[in-house]
Amino acid sequence: MFDSILNGSVSLTLGIMAICTITSLIIGVLIAYVYKFDEMYSRQFVMTLVVLPTLVQMVIMMVNGNLGTSVAVLGTFGLVRFRSLPGSSKDICFIFFAMAIGLATGMGYIGFAIVIAVVVSLIILILGKSSFIRIDPAKRDLHITIPENLDYTEIFNDLFERYTIKAELERVKTTHLGSMYELRYVIILKEVQKEKEFLDELRCRNGNLTIVSGRIQNVQEEL
């Protein structure tokens, strides 16, 4: 089941190439559907995941049995660097997933590629549904801009005690040529429904300057 259909041959037939290509496309569609599972995706990246296993497979099959195989593998994985610059850890993971399938089908390990694709897809789907990696919906990344004349050490303490379970000051930086401070807090709200009321009271304290409240997951991905 896990043997290569190439059987060590350096010559390719149309039938073998068709089997490998169809398998790569089918698994690519499976990977794209798994990627779309959390409903946060781009159309272009989904298309990339569909065709990437086939492209990697073609490169590997063209140099199969030659010294250039190792160079092709290194060059293919080097592409991750260019995609990983603007992307998230999720994007990088799925690129590796698609490329690994392309490497397997390109070397003729069809059964291995199918089994690995199913197993990894199930693991991703199970983890996505489980509470193991789920972030508390009440957890927020809070950015507050204040004038330089305000003492940020205690000015919001009473509001934090009233509206949050926990509030930690993570970072302080100056903005607008040092005339303002930007405070970054990680907080856990007592009641998510009162977030607007909480932000309104913060605005009264910071002189109605910029306040940004976002889910901690989104902020971490951007960083």
ZASEZA-571432 format. One line per field, with one value per residue (C-alpha): x, y, z. Coordinates in nm, 3 decimals, decimal comma, m for minus. Layout:
BEGIN
c1 X ...;
c2 Y ...;
c3 Z ...;
END
This chain:
BEGIN
c1 0,000 0,287 0,513 0,592 0,418 0,735 0,921 1,257 1,207 1,339 1,104 0,748 0,440 0,129 m0,076 0,150 0,163 m0,217 m0,264 m0,021 m0,166 m0,530 m0,436 m0,254 m0,552 m0,803 m0,592 m0,533 m0,909 m0,933 m0,663 m0,840 m1,170 m0,999 m0,835 m1,177 m1,319 m1,293 m1,440 m1,139 m0,958 m0,873 m0,989 m0,639 m0,483 m0,748 m0,668 m0,299 m0,359 m0,552 m0,276 0,035 0,054 0,032 0,303 0,539 0,462 0,554 0,885 0,977 0,873 1,082 1,401 1,309 1,612 1,860 2,101 1,886 1,612 1,770 1,819 1,455 1,331 1,537 1,430 1,063 1,068 1,255 0,936 0,785 1,004 0,840 0,487 0,552 0,647 0,290 0,112 0,007 0,121 m0,192 m0,095 0,258 0,125 m0,105 0,172 0,392 0,094 0,030 0,400 0,447 0,163 0,319 0,651 0,483 0,282 0,578 0,780 0,492 0,378 0,007 m0,121 0,105 m0,011 m0,379 m0,340 m0,133 m0,378 m0,676 m0,501 m0,365 m0,699 m0,883 m0,633 m0,679 m1,059 m1,067 m0,834 m1,043 m1,356 m1,198 m1,147 m0,774 m0,682 m0,994 m0,935 m1,161 m1,410 m1,393 m1,019 m0,924 m0,616 m0,677 m0,486 m0,545 m0,391 m0,351 m0,191 0,158 0,037 m0,176 m0,030 m0,124 m0,020 m0,349 m0,586 m0,788 m0,766 m1,121 m1,264 m1,063 m1,190 m1,549 m1,546 m1,265 m1,160 m0,797 m0,604 m0,230 m0,028 0,187 0,353 0,390 0,521 0,529 0,354 0,303 0,661 0,636 0,325 0,113 0,143 m0,004 m0,085 m0,137 m0,336 m0,446 m0,780 m1,054 m1,400 m1,648 m1,938 m1,880 m2,217 m2,082 m1,779 m1,925 m2,010 m1,654 m1,504 m1,726 m1,596 m1,239 m1,297 m1,402 m1,072 m0,836 m0,989 m1,173 m0,846 m0,805 m0,903 m0,873 m1,022 m0,980 m0,981 m0,642 m0,626 m0,635 m0,368 m0,133 m0,165 m0,074 0,232;
c2 0,000 0,236 0,127 0,367 0,306 0,421 0,108 0,282 0,355 0,682 0,671 0,793 0,668 0,865 0,641 0,686 1,061 1,076 0,879 1,099 1,423 1,329 1,222 1,552 1,753 1,559 1,592 1,959 2,015 1,832 2,054 2,366 2,256 2,193 2,536 2,697 2,525 2,826 3,062 3,298 3,268 3,439 3,312 3,334 3,128 2,856 2,830 2,805 2,514 2,327 2,348 2,350 1,968 1,918 2,175 2,023 1,676 1,783 1,928 1,613 1,379 1,570 1,514 1,179 0,950 1,226 1,420 1,728 1,586 1,719 2,061 2,067 1,976 2,247 2,504 2,412 2,442 2,771 2,918 2,906 3,199 3,433 3,334 3,331 3,699 3,839 3,519 3,366 3,045 2,877 2,969 2,836 2,509 2,450 2,534 2,267 2,029 2,081 2,061 1,739 1,581 1,697 1,543 1,211 1,190 1,310 1,014 0,776 0,711 0,745 0,534 0,712 1,053 0,961 0,822 1,118 1,366 1,205 1,170 1,527 1,671 1,488 1,614 1,974 1,945 1,785 2,047 2,322 2,192 2,114 2,351 2,269 2,568 2,776 3,125 3,270 3,498 3,740 3,789 4,114 4,297 4,658 4,960 5,295 5,626 5,887 6,233 6,249 6,440 6,148 5,895 5,564 5,349 5,384 5,594 5,295 5,067 5,123 5,056 4,739 4,620 4,687 4,542 4,287 3,968 4,032 4,321 4,328 4,610 4,444 4,738 5,117 5,320 5,688 5,818 6,152 6,266 6,175 6,382 6,072 5,723 5,407 5,147 4,783 4,569 4,207 4,185 3,933 4,090 3,993 4,040 4,065 4,243 4,539 4,598 4,914 5,056 4,980 5,152 5,457 5,504 5,461 5,734 5,972 5,907 5,936 6,249 6,065 5,962 5,639 5,310 4,977 4,656 4,332 3,958 3,837 3,571 3,823 4,041 3,749 3,636 3,982 3,991;
c3 0,000 0,085 m0,201 m0,482 m0,813 m0,988 m0,868 m0,900 m1,270 m1,407 m1,707 m1,672 m1,849 m1,924 m1,698 m1,395 m1,444 m1,474 m1,150 m0,958 m1,098 m1,029 m0,676 m0,616 m0,738 m0,528 m0,213 m0,295 m0,299 0,036 0,187 0,057 0,214 0,548 0,526 0,467 0,773 1,006 0,741 0,753 0,420 0,093 m0,246 m0,393 m0,116 m0,148 m0,520 m0,434 m0,198 m0,468 m0,732 m0,510 m0,460 m0,837 m0,908 m0,651 m0,787 m1,141 m1,028 m0,836 m1,119 m1,372 m1,172 m1,014 m0,991 m1,064 m0,848 m0,901 m0,678 m0,362 m0,520 m0,634 m0,286 m0,121 m0,379 m0,341 0,035 m0,001 m0,147 0,202 0,302 0,053 0,145 0,518 0,533 0,512 0,614 0,942 1,109 0,973 0,616 0,664 0,807 0,511 0,263 0,423 0,418 0,044 m0,042 0,157 m0,039 m0,364 m0,265 m0,182 m0,504 m0,709 m0,581 m0,652 m0,294 m0,369 m0,080 0,166 0,041 0,075 0,427 0,547 0,392 0,566 0,902 0,908 0,791 1,069 1,327 1,209 1,211 1,557 1,703 1,544 1,716 2,051 2,341 2,346 2,126 2,171 2,305 2,572 2,388 2,681 2,640 2,470 2,353 2,458 2,325 2,493 2,386 2,662 2,686 2,833 3,140 3,267 3,510 3,349 3,647 3,837 3,627 3,498 3,802 3,925 3,578 3,545 3,883 3,778 3,426 3,410 3,578 3,497 3,341 3,275 3,127 2,859 2,689 2,697 2,406 2,314 2,002 1,824 1,890 2,257 2,327 2,394 2,536 2,388 2,652 2,561 2,806 2,796 2,974 3,046 3,060 3,329 3,089 2,713 2,674 2,874 2,652 2,496 2,837 2,948 2,643 2,690 3,042 2,923 2,664 2,939 3,116 2,818 2,670 2,390 2,224 2,029 2,198 2,018 2,159 1,965 2,012 2,128 1,855 1,571 1,729 1,788 1,426 1,299 1,522;
END
